[in-house]
Amino acid sequence: MTVLQTLVDAVALGLLYALVAMGIGLVFGVMRLVNFAHGELLTAGAYALLLTNDMPLAVGLAACFGAVVALALAMEVVYRPLRTTTPTTMLVTTFAVSFLLQAVALLAFGARGRNVGVLSELNRAVSIGDLRVRWVTLVSIGVGALLLTATALVLARTDVGLQMRAAAMDATTAQLLGVRASTVIRFAFLLAAVVAAAATVLLTVQRPLVTPSYGFQLVIPALVGVVVGGLDRLVSATLGGFAIGFATAVLGDVLPADGRVFLDTALFLLVILVLLVRPGGLFGRTRAAWERV
């Protein structure tokens, strides 16, 4: 496999992880809540696509986005009473919600994986000189870049985006200046849900086998990416997610076939080394790192 081939695949996977990390970072920024149940949004979207396999594509996409948005807004309602509690309480609650939703999916669909056939034609490869790239890789790069840019514009150019950034910097002062916490948090969940639904569609094309822990398996490395990038800012969290996805793809290509079982070990060893050098994350603010130390 050529270096260019590896780089293209790594960028595509990195952008997918970045989308998931950005969804986590959006909620953390306004609520200081690390939502471990974010992966269940992807699972809900994947099962919505599964249930609409035999229907027109537009119906399947609408069901996916609708299911993810509805579940995200329901999570916001569940987490609402926790805004004044300790971070530990909020963290444990998100774990409980995550495992509860996985149990519901297990009861509803069983433990066996089921294949989603949406947009499977995107798995065909296209030749560009000596480079062979699947269409889904090119689509992932395009959609990922578009969504990241659009989210950045929403945060930079709209009133609610300004309020979100103000709340992320100093929630107490933002409320004193008239920022409505409930509106900002609800919008953060909504925006995170839209990004998660788009990531779900891209993910199910590449990994069509859906299980009750489908999203949880992706959200863990994405959360690691958020920590590696730096929790203090949305940009750093998103870049951290991209870095983890990029490193995963590169290590998967570099390691020999019989050594890929150690991919996660190598990845987390790399993460430990990074955090030993920069406890605040690769892209986090130095001051935040000092405060944590």
C-alpha positions as CSV (number, residue, x, y, z in Angstrom):
1,M,0.0,0.0,0.0
2,T,1.4,3.4,-1.0
3,V,2.0,6.2,1.4
4,L,-0.6,8.3,-0.4
5,Q,-3.2,5.5,-0.1
6,T,-2.5,5.4,3.7
7,L,-2.8,9.1,4.1
8,V,-6.1,9.3,2.2
9,D,-7.6,6.5,4.3
10,A,-6.2,8.1,7.5
11,V,-7.7,11.5,6.7
12,A,-11.1,9.9,6.0
13,L,-11.1,8.0,9.3
14,G,-9.7,11.0,11.2
15,L,-12.6,13.2,10.0
16,L,-15.1,10.6,11.1
17,Y,-13.6,10.5,14.6
18,A,-13.5,14.3,14.5
19,L,-17.2,14.5,13.9
20,V,-17.9,12.2,16.9
21,A,-15.4,14.1,19.1
22,M,-17.0,17.4,18.1
23,G,-20.4,16.2,19.2
24,I,-18.9,15.3,22.6
25,G,-17.1,18.6,22.8
26,L,-20.3,20.6,22.0
27,V,-22.1,19.3,25.0
28,F,-19.1,19.4,27.3
29,G,-18.5,23.1,26.3
30,V,-21.8,24.3,27.6
31,M,-22.6,21.8,30.3
32,R,-19.2,20.5,31.4
33,L,-20.7,17.0,30.9
34,V,-18.7,14.2,29.3
35,N,-21.5,12.3,27.7
36,F,-20.6,8.6,27.5
37,A,-24.0,8.0,26.0
38,H,-23.2,9.9,22.9
39,G,-22.3,6.6,21.2
40,E,-25.9,5.5,21.6
41,L,-27.0,8.3,19.3
42,L,-25.0,6.5,16.6
43,T,-26.5,3.2,17.5
44,A,-30.1,4.6,17.3
45,G,-29.4,6.1,13.9
46,A,-27.9,2.8,12.7
47,Y,-30.9,0.8,13.8
48,A,-33.2,3.4,12.2
49,L,-31.4,2.8,8.9
50,L,-31.7,-0.9,9.5
51,L,-35.5,-0.8,10.0
52,T,-35.9,1.3,6.8
53,N,-33.6,-0.9,4.6
54,D,-36.3,-1.7,2.2
55,M,-37.6,1.8,1.9
56,P,-36.4,4.7,-0.3
57,L,-33.1,6.3,0.7
58,A,-34.8,9.6,1.6
59,V,-37.0,7.8,4.1
60,G,-34.1,6.0,5.7
61,L,-32.0,9.2,6.1
62,A,-35.0,11.0,7.5
63,A,-35.6,8.2,10.0
64,C,-31.9,8.2,11.0
65,F,-31.8,11.9,11.6
66,G,-35.1,11.9,13.3
67,A,-34.2,9.1,15.7
68,V,-30.9,10.6,16.6
69,V,-32.3,14.1,17.2
70,A,-35.2,12.7,19.3
71,L,-32.9,10.6,21.5
72,A,-30.5,13.6,21.9
73,L,-33.3,15.9,23.1
74,A,-34.5,13.1,25.4
75,M,-31.0,12.9,26.9
76,E,-31.1,16.7,27.5
77,V,-34.3,16.3,29.5
78,V,-32.8,13.5,31.5
79,Y,-29.6,15.4,32.2
80,R,-31.3,18.7,33.0
81,P,-31.7,18.1,36.8
82,L,-28.0,17.3,37.0
83,R,-26.7,20.7,36.0
84,T,-26.0,21.7,39.6
85,T,-24.6,18.4,40.7
86,T,-21.0,17.3,40.9
87,P,-19.1,16.2,37.7
88,T,-18.8,12.7,39.2
89,T,-22.5,12.4,39.5
90,M,-23.0,13.6,35.9
91,L,-20.4,11.2,34.6
92,V,-21.9,8.2,36.4
93,T,-25.3,9.1,35.1
94,T,-24.1,9.2,31.5
95,F,-22.6,5.7,32.0
96,A,-26.0,4.5,33.4
97,V,-27.9,6.0,30.4
98,S,-25.4,4.4,28.0
99,F,-25.7,0.9,29.4
100,L,-29.5,1.3,29.8
101,L,-29.9,2.2,26.1
102,Q,-27.6,-0.7,25.1
103,A,-29.8,-3.0,27.1
104,V,-32.9,-1.7,25.4
105,A,-31.3,-2.3,22.0
106,L,-30.3,-5.8,23.1
107,L,-33.9,-6.6,24.1
108,A,-35.3,-5.0,20.9
109,F,-32.9,-6.4,18.3
110,G,-31.0,-9.2,20.0
111,A,-27.3,-9.7,20.4
112,R,-26.6,-10.9,16.8
113,G,-25.3,-8.2,14.5
114,R,-27.5,-7.2,11.5
115,N,-26.3,-5.7,8.2
116,V,-27.4,-2.3,7.0
117,G,-27.5,-2.1,3.3
118,V,-27.8,1.7,2.9
119,L,-25.6,3.2,0.2
120,S,-23.5,0.0,0.0
121,E,-22.6,1.0,-3.6
122,L,-20.2,3.6,-2.1
123,N,-17.9,0.7,-1.1
124,R,-16.9,0.4,-4.7
125,A,-13.3,1.6,-5.5
126,V,-12.3,4.2,-8.0
127,S,-8.8,4.2,-9.6
128,I,-6.9,7.5,-9.6
129,G,-3.6,6.5,-11.2
130,D,-2.0,3.9,-9.0
131,L,-4.3,4.9,-6.2
132,R,-7.5,2.9,-5.5
133,V,-9.9,4.7,-3.2
134,R,-13.4,3.7,-2.2
135,W,-16.1,6.2,-3.0
136,V,-17.1,6.2,0.7
137,T,-13.6,7.4,1.6
138,L,-13.9,10.4,-0.7
139,V,-17.5,11.1,0.5
140,S,-16.3,10.9,4.1
141,I,-13.6,13.5,3.5
142,G,-16.0,15.8,1.7
143,V,-18.9,15.5,4.1
144,G,-16.6,15.6,7.2
145,A,-14.9,18.8,6.0
146,L,-18.2,20.4,5.1
147,L,-19.8,19.6,8.5
148,L,-16.8,20.8,10.4
149,T,-16.8,24.0,8.4
150,A,-20.5,24.5,8.8
151,T,-20.4,24.0,12.5
152,A,-17.5,26.5,12.8
153,L,-19.5,29.0,10.9
154,V,-22.6,28.5,13.1
155,L,-20.5,29.0,16.2
156,A,-18.8,32.1,14.8
157,R,-21.5,33.8,12.8
158,T,-24.8,33.3,14.7
159,D,-26.2,34.7,17.9
160,V,-26.8,31.3,19.4
161,G,-23.2,30.2,18.4
162,L,-21.8,33.3,20.2
163,Q,-23.9,32.4,23.3
164,M,-22.5,28.9,23.2
165,R,-19.0,30.1,23.0
166,A,-19.6,32.5,25.9
167,A,-21.2,29.8,28.0
168,A,-18.2,27.5,27.3
169,M,-15.7,30.2,28.4
170,D,-17.6,31.3,31.6
171,A,-21.1,30.0,32.1
172,T,-21.8,32.1,35.2
173,T,-20.8,35.4,33.6
174,A,-22.7,34.4,30.4
175,Q,-25.9,33.9,32.4
176,L,-25.5,37.3,34.1
177,L,-25.2,38.9,30.7
178,G,-28.5,37.4,29.6
179,V,-27.6,34.1,28.0
180,R,-30.3,31.5,28.6
181,A,-28.6,28.3,29.7
182,S,-31.5,26.0,28.8
183,T,-31.7,27.3,25.2
184,V,-27.9,27.1,24.7
185,I,-27.7,23.6,26.1
186,R,-30.7,22.4,24.1
187,F,-29.1,23.8,20.9
188,A,-25.8,22.1,21.7
189,F,-27.5,18.7,22.0
190,L,-29.4,19.4,18.8
191,L,-26.3,20.4,16.9
192,A,-24.4,17.4,18.3
193,A,-27.2,15.1,17.2
194,V,-27.2,16.4,13.6
195,V,-23.4,15.8,13.4
196,A,-23.8,12.4,15.0
197,A,-26.5,11.4,12.5
198,A,-24.3,12.4,9.6
199,A,-21.4,10.4,11.1
200,T,-23.8,7.4,11.5
201,V,-24.6,7.3,7.8
202,L,-21.0,7.4,6.9
203,L,-20.1,4.8,9.5
204,T,-22.8,2.3,8.5
205,V,-21.5,2.3,4.9
206,Q,-18.1,1.4,6.1
207,R,-19.1,-0.9,9.0
208,P,-22.6,-2.2,8.1
209,L,-22.8,-4.8,10.9
210,V,-24.9,-3.2,13.6
211,T,-24.9,-4.4,17.2
212,P,-26.3,-3.0,20.5
213,S,-22.8,-1.7,21.3
214,Y,-22.2,-0.3,17.8
215,G,-21.8,3.4,18.8
216,F,-20.1,2.7,22.1
217,Q,-17.2,1.0,20.4
218,L,-16.5,4.2,18.4
219,V,-17.2,6.8,21.2
220,I,-14.5,5.4,23.5
221,P,-11.6,6.1,21.1
222,A,-13.3,9.4,20.2
223,L,-13.4,10.3,23.9
224,V,-9.7,9.5,24.1
225,G,-9.2,11.8,21.2
226,V,-11.0,14.6,23.1
227,V,-8.8,14.1,26.1
228,V,-5.6,14.0,23.9
229,G,-6.7,17.2,22.1
230,G,-7.7,19.0,25.2
231,L,-11.2,19.3,26.8
232,D,-10.9,23.1,27.3
233,R,-11.9,24.1,23.8
234,L,-14.1,22.6,21.0
235,V,-11.4,23.1,18.4
236,S,-8.8,21.2,20.4
237,A,-11.3,18.4,21.2
238,T,-12.1,18.0,17.5
239,L,-8.5,18.1,16.5
240,G,-7.8,15.4,19.1
241,G,-10.5,13.2,17.6
242,F,-9.0,13.7,14.2
243,A,-5.5,12.8,15.5
244,I,-6.8,9.5,17.1
245,G,-8.6,8.5,13.9
246,F,-5.6,9.4,11.8
247,A,-3.2,7.5,14.1
248,T,-5.5,4.5,14.1
249,A,-5.6,4.2,10.3
250,V,-1.8,4.7,10.0
251,L,-1.0,2.2,12.7
252,G,-3.4,-0.3,11.1
253,D,-1.5,0.0,7.8
254,V,2.0,0.0,9.3
255,L,1.6,-2.9,11.7
256,P,2.0,-6.4,10.2
257,A,-1.1,-8.5,9.7
258,D,-0.4,-10.7,12.8
259,G,0.4,-7.6,14.9
260,R,-2.8,-5.7,14.3
261,V,-4.3,-7.4,17.3
262,F,-2.1,-5.0,19.3
263,L,-3.4,-1.9,17.5
264,D,-5.4,-0.7,20.5
265,T,-2.4,-1.3,22.8
266,A,-0.1,0.7,20.6
267,L,-2.6,3.5,20.3
268,F,-3.2,3.8,24.0
269,L,0.5,3.6,24.7
270,L,0.9,6.6,22.3
271,V,-1.9,8.4,24.2
272,I,-0.2,7.8,27.6
273,L,3.1,9.2,26.2
274,V,1.3,12.3,24.9
275,L,-0.5,13.0,28.2
276,L,2.8,12.5,30.1
277,V,4.3,15.3,28.1
278,R,1.2,17.5,27.8
279,P,-1.4,16.7,30.5
280,G,-3.7,19.4,29.1
281,G,-3.7,17.8,25.7
282,L,-1.8,18.3,22.4
283,F,-3.9,21.3,21.4
284,G,-5.2,22.5,24.8
285,R,-4.4,25.7,26.5
286,T,-1.3,25.6,28.8
287,R,-3.2,27.4,31.6
288,A,-5.9,24.6,31.6
289,A,-3.1,22.1,32.0
290,W,-1.7,24.0,34.9
291,E,-5.0,24.2,36.6
292,R,-5.5,20.4,36.3
293,V,-2.0,19.7,37.6
